[in-house]
């Protein structure tokens, strides 16, 4: 009889602990309105904007070589904006900053022993520049055929980075 009571107590304790763990997991993974609002405010506070942040290259042949596209960016804020970092999501992609006075880059993917140089470019209010993106469809070899999506990140230091995207359908 005593052994049965001990088993019931042990089972009850384990059940309470399991419910507590499930409760903590639900609480932890639940989206927080204040976090979402802060992230939206940070993204909205970014003064660097791109009228067109997505481009589709369509069919791109490995045999045809590299392809490029120029994204226009603008400082829509009332004060100077400093782009601290520019980097890409893959080593097959490079980005160059150009505003008519200076050219900086190429910037690539961080990691793999490569350090990406700081961009440290300042855009005055209302000024425009271009991010020239070059994609090498042959960079991944024969396994790199098919639909791809790549991203270029421009970080101002505070807030969310401006993300430029492109896609392509890579063919041999």
Short mmCIF file of the C-alpha atoms (twelve columns), coordinates in Angstrom:
data_MODEL
# 
_entry.id   MODEL 
# 
loop_
_atom_site.group_PDB 
_atom_site.id 
_atom_site.type_symbol 
_atom_site.label_atom_id 
_atom_site.label_alt_id 
_atom_site.label_comp_id 
_atom_site.label_asym_id 
_atom_site.label_seq_id 
_atom_site.Cartn_x 
_atom_site.Cartn_y 
_atom_site.Cartn_z 
_atom_site.pdbx_PDB_model_num 
ATOM 1   C CA . UNK A 1   0.000  0.000  0.000   1 
ATOM 2   C CA . UNK A 2   2.833  2.385  0.881   1 
ATOM 3   C CA . UNK A 3   4.610  1.618  -2.414  1 
ATOM 4   C CA . UNK A 4   1.451  2.459  -4.394  1 
ATOM 5   C CA . UNK A 5   1.160  5.849  -2.647  1 
ATOM 6   C CA . UNK A 6   4.821  6.625  -3.420  1 
ATOM 7   C CA . UNK A 7   4.246  5.817  -7.085  1 
ATOM 8   C CA . UNK A 8   1.211  8.124  -7.178  1 
ATOM 9   C CA . UNK A 9   3.194  10.972 -5.611  1 
ATOM 10  C CA . UNK A 10  6.104  10.423 -8.014  1 
ATOM 11  C CA . UNK A 11  3.720  10.352 -10.979 1 
ATOM 12  C CA . UNK A 12  1.993  13.537 -9.766  1 
ATOM 13  C CA . UNK A 13  5.311  15.354 -9.388  1 
ATOM 14  C CA . UNK A 14  6.439  14.282 -12.870 1 
ATOM 15  C CA . UNK A 15  3.089  15.349 -14.365 1 
ATOM 16  C CA . UNK A 16  3.340  18.802 -12.745 1 
ATOM 17  C CA . UNK A 17  6.938  19.193 -13.964 1 
ATOM 18  C CA . UNK A 18  5.954  18.167 -17.503 1 
ATOM 19  C CA . UNK A 19  3.110  20.697 -17.526 1 
ATOM 20  C CA . UNK A 20  5.471  23.391 -16.248 1 
ATOM 21  C CA . UNK A 21  7.986  22.632 -19.012 1 
ATOM 22  C CA . UNK A 22  5.233  22.737 -21.661 1 
ATOM 23  C CA . UNK A 23  3.960  26.029 -20.211 1 
ATOM 24  C CA . UNK A 24  7.425  27.579 -20.284 1 
ATOM 25  C CA . UNK A 25  7.946  26.439 -23.895 1 
ATOM 26  C CA . UNK A 26  4.606  27.902 -24.978 1 
ATOM 27  C CA . UNK A 27  5.380  31.166 -23.193 1 
ATOM 28  C CA . UNK A 28  8.911  31.317 -24.627 1 
ATOM 29  C CA . UNK A 29  7.902  30.741 -28.254 1 
ATOM 30  C CA . UNK A 30  4.885  33.035 -28.185 1 
ATOM 31  C CA . UNK A 31  5.390  36.209 -30.266 1 
ATOM 32  C CA . UNK A 32  5.709  39.325 -28.161 1 
ATOM 33  C CA . UNK A 33  3.828  42.410 -29.402 1 
ATOM 34  C CA . UNK A 34  6.403  44.763 -27.880 1 
ATOM 35  C CA . UNK A 35  9.220  42.950 -29.744 1 
ATOM 36  C CA . UNK A 36  7.321  43.030 -33.033 1 
ATOM 37  C CA . UNK A 37  6.535  46.732 -32.585 1 
ATOM 38  C CA . UNK A 38  10.169 47.502 -31.736 1 
ATOM 39  C CA . UNK A 39  11.404 45.613 -34.830 1 
ATOM 40  C CA . UNK A 40  8.853  47.368 -37.043 1 
ATOM 41  C CA . UNK A 41  9.828  50.749 -35.603 1 
ATOM 42  C CA . UNK A 42  13.518 50.011 -36.153 1 
ATOM 43  C CA . UNK A 43  12.893 49.019 -39.757 1 
ATOM 44  C CA . UNK A 44  10.706 52.080 -40.283 1 
ATOM 45  C CA . UNK A 45  13.368 54.330 -38.736 1 
ATOM 46  C CA . UNK A 46  15.932 53.256 -41.322 1 
ATOM 47  C CA . UNK A 47  16.414 56.177 -43.666 1 
ATOM 48  C CA . UNK A 48  18.019 54.195 -46.516 1 
ATOM 49  C CA . UNK A 49  15.306 52.945 -48.864 1 
ATOM 50  C CA . UNK A 50  15.215 51.199 -52.229 1 
ATOM 51  C CA . UNK A 51  12.368 51.893 -54.675 1 
ATOM 52  C CA . UNK A 52  12.930 48.393 -56.036 1 
ATOM 53  C CA . UNK A 53  14.323 45.824 -53.600 1 
ATOM 54  C CA . UNK A 54  13.725 42.687 -55.706 1 
ATOM 55  C CA . UNK A 55  14.934 41.747 -59.184 1 
ATOM 56  C CA . UNK A 56  14.444 38.561 -61.219 1 
ATOM 57  C CA . UNK A 57  17.253 37.776 -63.664 1 
ATOM 58  C CA . UNK A 58  15.110 35.057 -65.258 1 
ATOM 59  C CA . UNK A 59  17.136 32.339 -67.037 1 
ATOM 60  C CA . UNK A 60  20.870 32.687 -66.405 1 
ATOM 61  C CA . UNK A 61  23.304 30.349 -68.131 1 
ATOM 62  C CA . UNK A 62  26.493 29.210 -66.401 1 
ATOM 63  C CA . UNK A 63  28.160 29.305 -69.805 1 
ATOM 64  C CA . UNK A 64  27.037 32.924 -70.249 1 
ATOM 65  C CA . UNK A 65  29.032 34.074 -67.243 1 
ATOM 66  C CA . UNK A 66  28.350 36.731 -64.661 1 
ATOM 67  C CA . UNK A 67  25.276 38.960 -64.669 1 
ATOM 68  C CA . UNK A 68  24.796 42.304 -62.911 1 
ATOM 69  C CA . UNK A 69  21.975 44.538 -61.766 1 
ATOM 70  C CA . UNK A 70  21.950 48.075 -60.324 1 
ATOM 71  C CA . UNK A 71  19.668 48.758 -57.359 1 
ATOM 72  C CA . UNK A 72  18.984 52.420 -56.654 1 
ATOM 73  C CA . UNK A 73  19.000 53.452 -52.998 1 
ATOM 74  C CA . UNK A 74  18.123 56.783 -51.408 1 
ATOM 75  C CA . UNK A 75  18.503 58.476 -48.038 1 
ATOM 76  C CA . UNK A 76  14.899 59.454 -47.372 1 
ATOM 77  C CA . UNK A 77  15.698 60.849 -43.921 1 
ATOM 78  C CA . UNK A 78  16.336 64.389 -42.711 1 
ATOM 79  C CA . UNK A 79  19.905 63.717 -41.620 1 
ATOM 80  C CA . UNK A 80  22.972 61.991 -42.975 1 
ATOM 81  C CA . UNK A 81  22.865 58.185 -42.901 1 
ATOM 82  C CA . UNK A 82  25.965 56.055 -42.480 1 
ATOM 83  C CA . UNK A 83  26.019 52.635 -44.101 1 
ATOM 84  C CA . UNK A 84  28.412 50.706 -41.905 1 
ATOM 85  C CA . UNK A 85  28.291 47.267 -43.541 1 
ATOM 86  C CA . UNK A 86  27.390 45.801 -46.912 1 
ATOM 87  C CA . UNK A 87  27.449 42.033 -47.325 1 
ATOM 88  C CA . UNK A 88  25.814 39.234 -49.309 1 
ATOM 89  C CA . UNK A 89  24.154 35.928 -48.479 1 
ATOM 90  C CA . UNK A 90  26.422 33.835 -50.707 1 
ATOM 91  C CA . UNK A 91  29.972 33.844 -52.044 1 
ATOM 92  C CA . UNK A 92  28.578 33.727 -55.592 1 
ATOM 93  C CA . UNK A 93  27.369 37.319 -55.156 1 
ATOM 94  C CA . UNK A 94  29.289 40.589 -54.848 1 
ATOM 95  C CA . UNK A 95  28.019 44.109 -54.201 1 
ATOM 96  C CA . UNK A 96  29.619 47.476 -54.933 1 
ATOM 97  C CA . UNK A 97  28.480 50.867 -53.567 1 
ATOM 98  C CA . UNK A 98  28.640 53.757 -56.052 1 
ATOM 99  C CA . UNK A 99  27.327 57.301 -55.660 1 
ATOM 100 C CA . UNK A 100 29.077 59.225 -58.434 1 
ATOM 101 C CA . UNK A 101 31.818 60.460 -56.095 1 
ATOM 102 C CA . UNK A 102 33.057 57.253 -54.553 1 
ATOM 103 C CA . UNK A 103 33.045 53.559 -55.357 1 
ATOM 104 C CA . UNK A 104 33.449 51.052 -52.513 1 
ATOM 105 C CA . UNK A 105 33.650 47.292 -52.684 1 
ATOM 106 C CA . UNK A 106 33.308 44.640 -53.795 1 
ATOM 107 C CA . UNK A 107 31.588 43.321 -50.695 1 
ATOM 108 C CA . UNK A 108 30.796 39.627 -50.376 1 
ATOM 109 C CA . UNK A 109 29.683 37.007 -47.917 1 
ATOM 110 C CA . UNK A 110 31.240 37.090 -44.450 1 
ATOM 111 C CA . UNK A 111 32.902 33.963 -43.145 1 
ATOM 112 C CA . UNK A 112 35.070 31.238 -44.670 1 
ATOM 113 C CA . UNK A 113 38.152 33.075 -43.433 1 
ATOM 114 C CA . UNK A 114 37.255 36.241 -45.327 1 
ATOM 115 C CA . UNK A 115 36.755 39.481 -43.480 1 
ATOM 116 C CA . UNK A 116 34.386 41.859 -45.181 1 
ATOM 117 C CA . UNK A 117 35.749 45.402 -45.143 1 
ATOM 118 C CA . UNK A 118 33.596 48.021 -43.439 1 
ATOM 119 C CA . UNK A 119 31.620 50.087 -45.927 1 
ATOM 120 C CA . UNK A 120 31.603 53.291 -43.855 1 
ATOM 121 C CA . UNK A 121 29.862 55.423 -46.469 1 
ATOM 122 C CA . UNK A 122 27.695 58.412 -45.633 1 
ATOM 123 C CA . UNK A 123 24.666 59.476 -47.639 1 
ATOM 124 C CA . UNK A 124 23.383 63.011 -47.199 1 
ATOM 125 C CA . UNK A 125 19.606 63.595 -46.902 1 
ATOM 126 C CA . UNK A 126 17.926 63.138 -50.287 1 
ATOM 127 C CA . UNK A 127 21.061 61.746 -51.928 1 
ATOM 128 C CA . UNK A 128 20.963 58.663 -54.117 1 
ATOM 129 C CA . UNK A 129 23.434 55.899 -54.849 1 
ATOM 130 C CA . UNK A 130 23.557 52.518 -56.518 1 
ATOM 131 C CA . UNK A 131 24.373 49.053 -55.264 1 
ATOM 132 C CA . UNK A 132 25.784 47.132 -58.224 1 
ATOM 133 C CA . UNK A 133 25.245 43.428 -57.659 1 
ATOM 134 C CA . UNK A 134 27.125 40.790 -59.644 1 
ATOM 135 C CA . UNK A 135 26.069 37.139 -59.587 1 
ATOM 136 C CA . UNK A 136 28.325 34.333 -60.833 1 
ATOM 137 C CA . UNK A 137 26.062 31.427 -61.867 1 
ATOM 138 C CA . UNK A 138 29.043 29.076 -62.244 1 
ATOM 139 C CA . UNK A 139 30.294 29.598 -58.673 1 
ATOM 140 C CA . UNK A 140 28.546 26.473 -57.370 1 
ATOM 141 C CA . UNK A 141 29.548 24.219 -60.257 1 
ATOM 142 C CA . UNK A 142 27.189 21.688 -61.873 1 
ATOM 143 C CA . UNK A 143 25.222 21.267 -58.632 1 
ATOM 144 C CA . UNK A 144 24.189 24.931 -58.760 1 
ATOM 145 C CA . UNK A 145 21.479 24.634 -61.424 1 
ATOM 146 C CA . UNK A 146 17.885 25.578 -60.701 1 
ATOM 147 C CA . UNK A 147 16.073 28.386 -58.926 1 
ATOM 148 C CA . UNK A 148 18.157 30.541 -56.569 1 
ATOM 149 C CA . UNK A 149 17.432 33.522 -54.336 1 
ATOM 150 C CA . UNK A 150 20.230 35.699 -52.954 1 
ATOM 151 C CA . UNK A 151 20.256 38.713 -50.645 1 
ATOM 152 C CA . UNK A 152 22.383 41.806 -50.138 1 
ATOM 153 C CA . UNK A 153 22.344 43.495 -46.718 1 
ATOM 154 C CA . UNK A 154 22.996 47.189 -46.025 1 
ATOM 155 C CA . UNK A 155 23.414 47.945 -42.312 1 
ATOM 156 C CA . UNK A 156 23.165 51.447 -40.914 1 
ATOM 157 C CA . UNK A 157 24.144 50.465 -37.397 1 
ATOM 158 C CA . UNK A 158 20.746 50.805 -35.735 1 
ATOM 159 C CA . UNK A 159 17.581 49.063 -36.804 1 
ATOM 160 C CA . UNK A 160 17.015 46.379 -39.368 1 
ATOM 161 C CA . UNK A 161 19.245 46.210 -42.446 1 
ATOM 162 C CA . UNK A 162 17.892 47.118 -45.854 1 
ATOM 163 C CA . UNK A 163 17.674 43.821 -47.748 1 
ATOM 164 C CA . UNK A 164 17.926 43.694 -51.527 1 
ATOM 165 C CA . UNK A 165 16.974 40.366 -53.157 1 
ATOM 166 C CA . UNK A 166 17.305 38.766 -56.542 1 
ATOM 167 C CA . UNK A 167 16.396 35.457 -58.062 1 
ATOM 168 C CA . UNK A 168 17.482 33.526 -61.122 1 
ATOM 169 C CA . UNK A 169 16.923 30.185 -62.760 1 
ATOM 170 C CA . UNK A 170 20.448 28.878 -63.354 1 
ATOM 171 C CA . UNK A 171 20.967 26.632 -66.378 1 
ATOM 172 C CA . UNK A 172 24.114 24.859 -67.605 1 
# 
